């Protein structure tokens, strides 16, 4: 009597024997696939812990409604749900055209939440659809079926680590692996040549070092070929094609077939069989897969594994350390001009850079080959990503030639990225076309630390400035229209113009409802207004003489762009911008005018920072172009926020502020950081021997003329005297509780003793450290010491705090800035400034606004001719402007009357003559 005993072998294989003979071990795909599923669950859980809320995404695209396809799709969706994959089913009707299917595929390709896309075959449409064309339309990174020509080609040439392997062959290899049999060196016969099983199976065995023969139903000596196989894989699509006596003793038999044959003993009249005659084959095989329960479950689970692997690759690509290609500078001697260097460098396509730093294709809007706008939606996606380290670069009070603050900014970012392999971003303000022709030349860095191509960022606008000009024109035209028509039409006519009838109804807009609330009119139904309420709503009683100057409007709009942290924030700030006053001196906002929504629409594209790159391939955000002295003088909040998310917690964002630590760092910290919640980790203070000699009493530096001999000859006494100014600026930077690193921008004319003296004086002033920088001539390598020092400084605990509390009276806030930043003994407000301050405090409730002192950047006091460290002086305030939408008060510091524009080229900006915008009316 035959007695059979079954024991579980490794990974679900079942061994059957009796005392007389051995029959095949059954390789259970059900059990092995379940173990793979359990591991995939763990992998998905690990990804969620790495990025909370993250789930691998899978889409199954079907055309038509075939029952067999629906069955397979349900199996895939159930398996995905069990593992934790977010799977969805898109079913197009049978009338779908090829173009409609391609459009759907393209949409899924562009969806960053989807990591795998399956085209369910066959495509059951009444219209002709090329299935190969559809599978090839799937981006290779999401082709988890492994059927596209790119993935198939990579498999054919042995690039197994860079492609997706089709699921059935991959499942077969997993089943064979569980037998413990080594594939290398074995004779393998594959019966079948389909693109889904046979052809990729052949390639997969070949690159696993087996000797492979491919056969099919037309092979004349099929039985003889099969008898040679140590490993036999059959996927010919013919029921029980391979007979048991064809199988070599002890061979591994993998049956991929699924066929239905007549069987009256079964309830449905049919039963499922494979391509191998199972009863006879198991008598000779060493291992064999059953049908069903063998290859089928593995095909589904391998599909899930490919999806999880795709999601893992996605996380590696878009989180953590960037996979970015840098181009380290190769300096030439003698050094070419900045223009020649810029145009001799190879730059990567901006789409490639965007992908390398973790941006999705649908988050990037190319603006030519070298620039791209980045959508603000990226902040929502990266909401849970911790911010990187924030470094702000400022400087001492410069000469009129500038001291290389922006060059140091780019050099530091290049050193961190290209040389230390740390995620690093630079952020800077968009130069205006005018500034590119000022005394310092193009303001895009210099030498081997500059943005490329320099001409594009300096001279070719991305449309932000034009959008600001258009917004300003809209405000001015609306004010003029109000002033004109409010005297010509009745209340009812004006009301019908402001609240037009649409589809038979009148409805208030959101901004109009806000205006009603400010007027204490509690209704949202236009039909319920009384005549008095209607009059108050439509009559702004605009005083035409109170309309803000066009240049002021442009400055405030650009400041709003610079400070806005979202599209909603932009809209709210624009809505509260005061642009005129009524005859009773009540403030009139853009929301009162009904144009705030239109302004937000006009500026929607301008809110997006512009992505560019340095000469060495470090990413840079260029955004906002406010007048540095009146408003902020630094890159936008939006640029900084996106960059901080992209670099991740171990990365660095290097932001430059215009002018010195007195003029711009104070605004950056007390206004921008307070408004946005951003907190820098390190302050880098840029100094030069040339500027410190000037502050020590050397003759004036005049643009276009040779430097006096004091600047080219060693003069330690003059330099040490000038270091008093350096110490003052160090004190200004340290006032906020942040570590300060002094970067000495070394020029070729500097002597070693002079450079050593500056570093020594800086250390005595209490900085974290002082280092020399030569990145103008050496690229990022010349700022490597600075980068390492900044790294160390960023690890220190920094109890950041503001210079003053917003609850202080405005006069005290002004005194705090004047005395602690500029060293003034006192502040004197003109009668006009006092009157306007009183008006702002009483009528507009601006007492809790931060303050910005608009003064010359060429000295610490109001005299641009004065160098060094002024003391015992009074700072005169001649005027006050309220930037209500931006959220601060700007105080105009009067300058000495004997100062010329040549001595202080920024001064026209102070008097409303800012010519940054070409479309001014």
KEMI-327494 format. One line per 10 residues: number of its first residue (from 1); their letters; for each residue x, y, z of C-alpha. Coordinates in steps of 0.2 Angstrom, whole numbers. Layout:
% residues N
NUM	A	X Y Z  ...
% end
This chain:
% residues 921
1	XXXXXXXXXX	0 0 0  7 17 -5  10 28 10  13 47 6  20 59 19  21 78 15  33 89 25  35 108 22  52 112 14  60 129 13
11	XXXXXXXXXX	49 143 7  33 132 4  40 118 -6  32 102 -3  41 85 -4  32 69 -8  40 52 -7  37 34 -3  49 20 1  51 15 -17
21	XXXXXXXXXX	53 31 -27  54 50 -26  42 62 -35  43 81 -38  44 94 -24  29 106 -27  34 124 -27  19 133 -19  18 151 -27  4 154 -15
31	XXXXXXXXXX	15 152 1  30 160 -7  20 175 -13  13 178 4  30 179 12  35 192 -1  19 201 3  24 202 21  41 209 17  33 222 6
41	XXXXXXXXXX	22 227 20  37 231 30  45 240 16  30 251 14  30 254 33  48 260 33  44 272 19  30 279 29  41 282 43  54 290 32
51	XXXXXXXXXX	41 302 25  25 303 35  10 301 24  19 294 10  12 278 1  17 270 -15  5 273 -29  -1 262 -43  -13 265 -57  -21 251 -68
61	XXXXXXXXXX	-27 258 -84  -41 248 -93  -50 251 -110  -67 243 -111  -75 231 -98  -69 213 -102  -74 201 -88  -57 192 -88  -48 209 -87  -59 214 -73
71	XXXXXXXXXX	-55 198 -63  -36 201 -65  -38 220 -60  -48 215 -44  -34 203 -39  -21 217 -42  -31 230 -32  -33 218 -17  -15 213 -17  -10 232 -17
81	XXXXXXXXXX	-22 236 -3  -16 222 8  2 228 6  -2 246 9  0 253 -9  -12 266 -15  -20 258 -30  -33 265 -42  -42 259 -57  -45 270 -72
91	XXXXXXXXXX	-57 263 -84  -60 271 -101  -75 267 -112  -74 255 -127  -76 271 -138  -59 278 -132  -47 283 -145  -29 281 -146  -26 299 -143  -37 298 -127
101	XXXXXXXXXX	-28 284 -120  -11 293 -123  -18 308 -115  -23 298 -100  -6 289 -99  3 306 -100  -7 313 -85  -3 298 -75  16 299 -80  16 317 -73
111	XXXXXXXXXX	7 313 -57  21 312 -43  9 302 -32  9 287 -44  25 276 -45  18 262 -56  7 262 -71  -1 246 -78  -9 245 -96  -21 231 -94
121	XXXXXXXXXX	-21 221 -110  -30 218 -121  -36 236 -125  -54 232 -128  -59 247 -140  -70 249 -155  -56 260 -162  -39 254 -167  -26 256 -154  -8 251 -155
131	XXXXXXXXXX	-4 241 -139  15 243 -141  13 262 -143  3 263 -127  15 252 -117  30 263 -124  21 279 -119  22 274 -100  38 282 -93  51 269 -90
141	XXXXXXXXXX	52 274 -71  34 269 -69  33 254 -81  31 242 -67  25 229 -80  43 230 -88  35 229 -105  41 245 -113  55 245 -126  67 254 -115
151	XXXXXXXXXX	65 242 -101  65 227 -113  81 234 -121  90 236 -104  85 218 -100  91 212 -116  109 220 -114  110 215 -96  106 231 -87  96 222 -74
161	XXXXXXXXXX	99 235 -60  92 249 -70  76 242 -77  60 234 -72  59 215 -76  43 209 -82  33 202 -68  30 184 -73  49 180 -78  53 189 -61
171	XXXXXXXXXX	41 178 -52  48 162 -60  66 167 -55  60 169 -37  52 152 -37  68 144 -44  78 153 -31  68 145 -17  73 128 -23  91 132 -18
181	XXXXXXXXXX	97 127 -36  110 138 -43  105 145 -61  123 149 -66  130 135 -78  113 126 -79  105 121 -96  89 130 -97  75 128 -110  62 141 -112
191	XXXXXXXXXX	46 136 -122  37 151 -128  43 168 -136  30 181 -130  36 198 -125  28 195 -108  35 179 -104  46 169 -116  58 183 -123  62 192 -106
201	XXXXXXXXXX	63 175 -98  77 170 -110  86 186 -107  85 185 -88  92 167 -88  106 172 -100  112 186 -89  111 175 -74  124 164 -83  114 150 -89
211	XXXXXXXXXX	115 141 -106  98 145 -113  88 138 -128  72 146 -134  59 135 -141  41 137 -146  27 127 -153  35 126 -171  51 119 -164  53 103 -174
221	XXXXXXXXXX	62 93 -161  54 101 -146  53 85 -136  72 82 -138  76 100 -133  65 99 -117  74 83 -112  91 92 -111  84 105 -98  90 106 -80
231	XXXXXXXXXX	77 120 -79  62 121 -90  50 136 -91  35 134 -102  24 148 -107  18 143 -125  -1 145 -122  -6 127 -127  -14 116 -114  -3 102 -108
241	XXXXXXXXXX	9 104 -123  24 97 -114  22 78 -109  29 70 -93  41 59 -103  49 74 -111  55 80 -94  73 76 -88  74 67 -72  76 79 -57
251	XXXXXXXXXX	73 95 -68  65 111 -61  49 113 -71  40 131 -70  23 131 -79  17 148 -84  2 142 -94  -16 145 -89  -28 135 -100  -46 129 -98
261	XXXXXXXXXX	-51 112 -104  -67 102 -104  -71 92 -88  -88 86 -85  -84 82 -67  -81 100 -63  -96 112 -58  -93 123 -72  -89 110 -85  -70 115 -86
271	XXXXXXXXXX	-54 115 -77  -38 125 -77  -22 116 -83  -5 123 -88  6 120 -103  14 105 -95  5 88 -92  6 90 -73  2 72 -68  15 64 -78
281	XXXXXXXXXX	28 78 -77  28 77 -58  34 59 -58  50 64 -66  54 82 -61  63 87 -46  53 102 -43  37 108 -51  24 122 -50  6 118 -50
291	XXXXXXXXXX	-8 126 -60  -16 136 -52  -6 141 -37  11 142 -44  17 156 -56  0 166 -55  2 172 -37  20 176 -40  16 187 -55  4 198 -45
301	XXXXXXXXXX	16 200 -30  31 204 -42  20 218 -49  18 224 -31  37 222 -28  41 232 -44  29 246 -38  37 246 -21  54 247 -29  49 262 -40
311	XXXXXXXXXX	42 271 -24  59 267 -15  68 274 -30  57 289 -30  60 293 -12  79 291 -15  78 303 -29  67 316 -21  72 315 -3  89 314 6
321	XXXXXXXXXX	105 317 -3  103 323 -20  110 314 -35  117 329 -43  131 331 -56  143 346 -52  156 354 -63  171 359 -52  179 375 -59  195 373 -68
331	XXXXXXXXXX	203 391 -66  214 398 -80  229 409 -78  229 423 -82  210 424 -77  198 428 -91  185 441 -89  168 437 -80  159 437 -97  172 425 -105
341	XXXXXXXXXX	171 413 -90  152 414 -91  151 410 -109  164 396 -109  155 385 -96  144 371 -101  128 372 -92  116 357 -89  98 359 -95  87 367 -82
351	XXXXXXXXXX	75 352 -82  89 341 -77  94 352 -63  76 353 -57  75 334 -56  92 333 -47  86 344 -33  70 335 -30  57 344 -41  44 336 -51
361	XXXXXXXXXX	41 340 -69  24 347 -65  31 359 -52  43 367 -65  39 379 -79  54 381 -90  58 399 -95  70 395 -109  84 383 -108  93 390 -93
371	XXXXXXXXXX	79 396 -81  63 389 -74  49 395 -63  45 384 -48  27 382 -43  23 387 -25  13 371 -23  29 362 -20  28 368 -2  12 358 1
381	XXXXXXXXXX	21 342 -5  36 345 6  26 352 21  32 338 33  50 339 26  61 347 40  70 363 35  89 364 31  101 375 39  99 394 34
391	XXXXXXXXXX	115 405 32  113 423 29  128 432 20  130 451 24  145 462 24  154 478 31  150 495 24  157 493 6  166 505 -6  157 511 -21
401	XXXXXXXXXX	164 496 -30  157 483 -19  166 470 -9  161 453 -17  147 449 -5  137 440 -19  153 431 -25  156 424 -8  137 419 -7  140 408 -23
411	XXXXXXXXXX	157 402 -18  150 396 -1  136 387 -10  148 379 -22  159 373 -9  145 365 1  138 357 -14  151 353 -27  166 350 -14  157 344 2
421	XXXXXXXXXX	143 335 -7  130 343 4  113 348 -3  115 367 -5  105 381 -12  109 399 -15  95 413 -14  97 430 -20  87 445 -26  83 448 -44
431	XXXXXXXXXX	95 461 -51  86 475 -60  92 480 -77  98 496 -71  109 489 -57  118 479 -71  125 495 -78  129 503 -61  147 506 -54  149 488 -49
441	XXXXXXXXXX	144 480 -66  134 465 -67  128 459 -49  128 441 -52  144 436 -43  161 436 -52  175 426 -58  172 407 -55  158 410 -43  144 417 -53
451	XXXXXXXXXX	127 413 -60  127 407 -78  123 413 -91  126 430 -82  117 440 -96  100 431 -94  99 435 -75  105 453 -77  96 459 -93  82 447 -97
461	XXXXXXXXXX	67 448 -85  57 433 -81  41 445 -81  41 448 -62  45 467 -64  33 469 -79  19 460 -68  22 472 -54  21 487 -66  5 480 -73
471	XXXXXXXXXX	-2 479 -55  3 496 -51  -5 503 -67  -21 494 -63  -22 502 -46  -18 519 -52  -31 518 -66  -44 511 -54  -42 526 -42  -43 538 -56
481	XXXXXXXXXX	-59 530 -63  -67 530 -45  -62 548 -43  -70 552 -60  -86 542 -59  -91 545 -41  -96 562 -46  -106 558 -61  -117 543 -57  -130 539 -44
491	XXXXXXXXXX	-128 527 -30  -139 514 -39  -129 515 -55  -112 513 -46  -119 499 -36  -125 490 -52  -108 493 -60  -99 486 -45  -111 471 -42  -117 467 -59
501	XXXXXXXXXX	-131 455 -63  -125 438 -68  -138 424 -73  -152 435 -66  -143 438 -49  -132 450 -40  -119 443 -29  -105 451 -18  -87 445 -21  -77 439 -6
511	XXXXXXXXXX	-67 456 -6  -84 466 -7  -90 456 8  -74 460 18  -77 478 14  -95 477 20  -89 470 37  -77 484 39  -91 496 37  -101 486 50
521	XXXXXXXXXX	-114 481 37  -119 463 42  -126 456 26  -121 446 11  -137 449 1  -136 464 -11  -155 465 -11  -156 469 8  -145 484 8  -153 500 13
531	XXXXXXXXXX	-150 516 3  -138 522 16  -129 506 17  -128 506 -2  -121 524 -2  -108 520 10  -103 504 0  -101 513 -16  -95 530 -11  -76 530 -7
541	XXXXXXXXXX	-75 549 -9  -57 547 -16  -46 562 -14  -36 562 -30  -22 571 -22  -19 557 -9  -15 544 -22  1 535 -19  16 538 -30  18 525 -44
551	XXXXXXXXXX	36 521 -38  30 519 -20  16 507 -26  29 497 -36  40 496 -21  27 490 -10  20 477 -22  37 470 -24  40 470 -5  23 460 -4
561	XXXXXXXXXX	30 448 -16  46 446 -6  37 443 10  22 432 4  24 414 10  9 408 -1  -4 413 -14  -16 416 0  -4 427 10  0 437 -6
571	XXXXXXXXXX	-19 440 -9  -22 445 9  -7 457 9  -12 465 -8  -30 467 -1  -24 478 14  -12 488 4  -17 507 7  -16 516 -10  -26 532 -7
581	XXXXXXXXXX	-36 541 6  -54 548 6  -57 567 8  -60 563 27  -43 555 27  -49 537 29  -37 525 21  -43 516 5  -36 499 1  -36 489 -15
591	XXXXXXXXXX	-49 478 -7  -60 494 -6  -57 497 -24  -62 479 -28  -45 475 -37  -36 464 -24  -42 448 -33  -36 455 -50  -20 460 -43  -17 443 -35
601	XXXXXXXXXX	-21 435 -52  -9 447 -61  5 443 -49  2 424 -47  16 420 -59  28 432 -51  26 423 -34  36 409 -42  55 409 -39  66 407 -54
611	XXXXXXXXXX	78 392 -54  96 395 -61  113 388 -58  131 393 -53  146 390 -64  149 374 -54  131 368 -56  124 373 -38  106 377 -39  101 396 -36
621	XXXXXXXXXX	84 404 -33  83 422 -40  67 431 -34  60 448 -30  68 464 -34  64 477 -20  73 493 -18  85 487 -4  85 503 6  67 506 7
631	XXXXXXXXXX	61 488 9  71 472 11  85 470 -1  85 451 0  78 436 -9  60 432 -6  52 422 8  45 410 -5  62 406 -12  70 403 5
641	XXXXXXXXXX	56 392 11  56 381 -5  75 380 -4  75 375 14  63 361 11  72 355 -5  89 354 4  82 344 19  88 344 37  106 341 33
651	XXXXXXXXXX	107 354 19  111 372 18  103 387 10  114 403 8  104 419 7  113 436 3  107 452 9  110 469 0  123 481 7  130 479 25
661	XXXXXXXXXX	125 472 41  118 488 47  107 493 32  101 476 26  104 462 39  94 472 52  79 472 40  82 454 35  81 448 53  68 460 61
671	XXXXXXXXXX	56 461 46  58 446 34  62 433 48  49 440 59  36 440 45  40 422 39  45 413 54  62 409 46  77 408 58  95 409 51
681	XXXXXXXXXX	108 398 59  124 407 55  128 425 49  143 426 37  150 444 37  160 448 21  175 460 23  190 466 12  206 474 16  201 487 3
691	XXXXXXXXXX	185 493 12  194 492 29  208 503 23  194 515 17  186 515 34  204 518 42  206 534 33  212 530 15  208 542 1  190 540 -6
701	XXXXXXXXXX	188 526 -19  180 533 -35  173 521 -49  182 522 -65  198 529 -58  214 520 -52  214 516 -33  226 527 -23  242 519 -18  237 516 0
711	XXXXXXXXXX	226 502 -7  240 493 -16  254 495 -3  255 487 14  248 498 27  244 489 43  242 505 54  228 511 42  220 494 41  220 491 60
721	XXXXXXXXXX	211 508 62  198 503 49  195 487 59  185 497 71  172 497 58  173 478 56  171 476 75  155 487 75  147 477 61  152 461 70
731	XXXXXXXXXX	143 468 86  128 472 75  127 454 68  130 446 86  116 456 93  103 443 87  111 428 96  118 420 80  136 414 77  146 425 66
741	XXXXXXXXXX	159 420 53  170 433 45  174 429 27  189 439 21  187 441 2  206 441 -3  211 452 -18  227 449 -28  234 465 -21  232 460 -3
751	XXXXXXXXXX	247 456 8  248 441 19  251 452 34  236 462 30  225 447 28  231 440 44  228 456 53  210 456 48  207 438 53  215 442 70
761	XXXXXXXXXX	205 458 73  189 448 69  193 434 81  196 447 94  179 455 91  171 438 96  167 429 79  166 411 78  180 411 66  188 421 52
771	XXXXXXXXXX	193 413 36  201 418 19  191 416 3  198 415 -15  183 408 -24  183 423 -36  199 415 -44  197 397 -38  178 393 -38  171 383 -24
781	XXXXXXXXXX	188 376 -19  192 394 -14  178 394 -1  180 377 6  187 383 22  173 395 24  160 380 20  168 369 34  168 383 46  150 387 43
791	XXXXXXXXXX	146 369 45  153 369 62  145 385 67  128 379 62  129 365 74  130 377 89  114 381 98  109 398 93  96 407 104  90 419 90
801	XXXXXXXXXX	80 434 95  75 450 87  82 467 91  65 474 98  48 469 104  34 474 92  24 480 107  36 494 110  31 512 105  36 516 88
811	XXXXXXXXXX	48 529 93  57 517 105  59 504 90  67 518 80  79 522 94  83 504 96  88 502 78  97 519 77  107 517 93  111 499 93
821	XXXXXXXXXX	114 496 74  120 513 69  128 520 85  118 535 85  116 545 101  98 551 97  85 552 84  76 568 78  59 566 69  54 581 57
831	XXXXXXXXXX	37 588 60  31 580 45  37 563 51  29 565 68  12 570 60  12 555 49  17 544 63  3 550 73  -9 548 59  -3 530 56
841	XXXXXXXXXX	-5 525 74  -22 533 77  -31 529 61  -23 514 53  -18 505 69  0 502 64  8 504 81  14 485 81  23 486 64  42 483 63
851	XXXXXXXXXX	52 498 57  64 500 42  76 514 41  80 520 24  97 528 23  113 528 14  122 511 13  139 519 12  141 524 30  134 520 47
861	XXXXXXXXXX	127 538 49  118 548 36  133 555 28  140 544 14  156 553 15  159 547 33  169 531 35  174 521 50  164 520 66  154 537 69
871	XXXXXXXXXX	149 541 86  139 555 95  128 559 81  109 562 79  100 553 65  87 564 57  71 556 51  62 567 37  48 557 32  38 541 35
881	XXXXXXXXXX	29 529 23  17 515 29  19 499 19  3 492 26  2 477 14  20 472 17  18 475 35  31 488 41  35 506 43  49 514 32
891	XXXXXXXXXX	57 530 39  67 541 28  84 546 35  88 563 29  106 565 22  118 579 21  114 592 8  131 593 2  131 574 -4  131 572 -23
901	XXXXXXXXXX	123 557 -32  141 551 -37  145 549 -19  129 540 -15  122 532 -31  107 524 -22  100 541 -16  88 544 -30  78 529 -23  75 538 -7
911	XXXXXXXXXX	66 552 -15  53 541 -25  63 542 -41  66 523 -42  68 519 -60  69 500 -58  53 498 -68  53 502 -86  34 503 -88  32 517 -76
921	X	18 530 -81
% end
